[in-house]
Amino acid sequence: MTHPPIILFDFDGIIITQKSLEYTASLFLKSRFYNWKNVENLRLIDLARIFEEADSKNKIKALLKIVKIYKDYIPSLWKRLLFFMRFRCTYPRYEKYEKIKPNLEKVLINLKENNFILGIVSNTRGERIRDFIQKFNIEQFFSVFISRDDTPFRKPDPFPLFAALKAIKREFKITIEKENVYYIGDLPHDIQCAKNAEINSIALISGHGTKTSLINSNPTFLIQDIKEILEIEPIKKFLLD
């Protein structure tokens, strides 16, 4: 082993709870104005994630995506446009109430004290990641931050993970051993991203993905709570050694 374990974390549902987006989604779903369709099996976090994935600094690009993606849920084109503008202005108001995931800080302290190399790889905006990391005072735990602003491709494409590993390789002057790299996420596309990058995947089933979908994605490891990272056999072995 030429380097300590590298653990890369998704952001929403792993670092923060994302309750603010869920609450915003609940407000909009209660409105009959949009004439919602096909939302019987759509969870609040699913509605919010769809918006977050489609959003962009380029408002025109984001608008076009929203118009297309929400077509099955909001039949009226002009109401989809209005939804985009209102939702984009509303959800940031509630992010100030967002919280860090329970047990996460203790895990980060333990890993950092044992020289693990940690990073964040997410499809969300870089500015949003930085704001929350500073708010919760956990910036010191991570060596690399990769957002959608840093890569031309988003998960499940492996490019974001490759970008993180390249930065780690450069900073620590190490040769990356993929069998000693882990990516933890809470959605099937996180697991697929790790597979595409040929690294270990850790599925957190207490995040926003469904247990069934995560099991079916066939992750390397499956955990219920973030603290169980410390019990994953190769990670536990490194801690004990």
Order of alpha helices (4+ residues) and beta strands (2+ residues): beta-alpha-alpha-alpha-alpha-alpha-beta-alpha-beta-alpha-beta-alpha-beta-alpha-beta-alpha
